[in-house]
Amino acid sequence: MKTLVLSTLISLAALGNSFAGPRNEPLSDKNDLKALKETMAFHEHNMEILYKQYDMAQARIQSSIGNHAELERDHQFFVKVYQQDIDKGIRIEQSKKAIEEIDARYVKLHAERNIYEEKKIARLQKQLKVALKKEAREFDKAKKALSVTIRNAS
């Protein structure tokens, strides 16, 4: 997804350079170039904000209740309880079997958590893609309006 934004930013910069580069006819108005640069900066800033929001939302998903760290802490706690019984020589076989069951259960819980996070992040990526397309359309509108202004002034 970041590749999409980087390629968009590069193309926006190239577009800006095409307006800013040497031309056969002089610029009719320096304000046209300034307006294009401001428009580019505005949309670039909006895309940066979208990515920051995406990163924060992704971190929030990964650190929400029931995350992998919590699962691992719980797993270690329960294993430790049965391991203490084994170390003390109490219910050794039952404790070993219980540890195996706990291990199997937490493998399943981690897998379920992975699926949950993948679904949430996929939805988040779709939202980001839609927002980036909207931002690109808005930039294209501004670019067309500016190019018409430049052509009419020439």
JOSULFEN-V839801 format. One record per residue. N is the residue number from 0. PHI is phi in whole degrees, -180 to 180 (NA if undefined). OMEGA is omega in radians with two decimals (NA if undefined). Layout:
n=(N/N)
phi=(PHI/PHI)
omega=(OMEGA/OMEGA)
//
This chain:
n=(0/1/2/3/4/5/6/7/8/9/10/11/12/13/14/15/16/17/18/19/20/21/22/23/24/25/26/27/28/29/30/31/32/33/34/35/36/37/38/39/40/41/42/43/44/45/46/47/48/49/50/51/52/53/54/55/56/57/58/59/60/61/62/63/64/65/66/67/68/69/70/71/72/73/74/75/76/77/78/79/80/81/82/83/84/85/86/87/88/89/90/91/92/93/94/95/96/97/98/99/100/101/102/103/104/105/106/107/108/109/110/111/112/113/114/115/116/117/118/119/120/121/122/123/124/125/126/127/128/129/130/131/132/133/134/135/136/137/138/139/140/141/142/143/144/145/146/147/148/149/150/151/152/153)
phi=(NA/-66/-62/-60/-68/-62/-66/-65/-64/-65/-67/-65/-65/-64/-62/-62/-67/-66/-77/-87/-71/-64/-130/-70/-105/-68/-62/-70/-154/-63/-66/-64/-66/-62/-63/-64/-62/-66/-64/-61/-63/-61/-71/-63/-62/-62/-68/-62/-63/-60/-70/-64/-63/-61/-61/-66/-66/-64/-64/-64/-64/-72/-109/-71/-56/88/-69/-62/-64/-65/-60/-68/-62/-62/-58/-62/-62/-67/-65/-62/-59/-73/-66/-64/-63/-64/-63/-83/82/-103/44/-62/-66/-64/-68/-62/-66/-64/-64/-62/-66/-63/-59/-63/-63/-75/-63/-65/-64/-64/-63/-63/-66/-60/-63/-58/-65/-62/-64/-64/-70/-63/-63/-63/-65/-63/-63/-65/-61/-63/-65/-68/-64/-62/-64/-65/-63/-63/-66/-61/-61/-64/-65/-63/-62/-69/-65/-64/-63/-67/-64/-69/-79/-77)
omega=(3.14/3.09/3.11/-3.13/3.14/3.12/3.08/3.13/3.13/3.13/3.09/3.12/3.11/3.10/3.11/3.12/3.13/3.08/-3.05/-3.08/-3.13/-3.11/3.10/3.11/-3.14/3.09/-3.13/-3.09/3.12/3.13/3.12/3.12/3.12/3.13/3.12/3.14/3.11/3.12/3.10/-3.13/3.13/-3.10/3.06/3.11/3.12/3.13/3.08/3.11/3.12/3.13/3.08/3.11/3.11/-3.13/3.13/3.14/3.11/3.10/3.13/3.11/-3.06/-3.14/-3.14/-3.10/3.14/-3.11/-3.07/-3.14/3.11/3.12/-3.12/3.09/3.12/3.13/-3.14/3.14/-3.08/3.10/-3.12/3.13/-3.13/3.11/3.09/3.08/3.13/-3.13/3.13/3.14/-3.12/3.07/-3.03/-3.10/3.12/-3.13/3.10/3.13/3.12/3.11/3.10/3.12/3.11/3.12/-3.14/-3.13/-3.09/2.99/3.13/3.14/3.09/3.12/3.10/3.12/3.08/3.14/3.12/-3.11/3.14/3.12/-3.14/-3.11/3.08/3.09/3.12/3.12/3.09/3.12/3.11/-3.14/3.11/-3.13/3.12/3.09/3.11/3.13/3.12/3.10/3.12/3.11/3.13/3.09/-3.13/-3.13/3.12/3.14/-3.14/3.14/3.08/3.12/-3.13/-3.14/-3.12/-3.13/-3.09/NA)
//
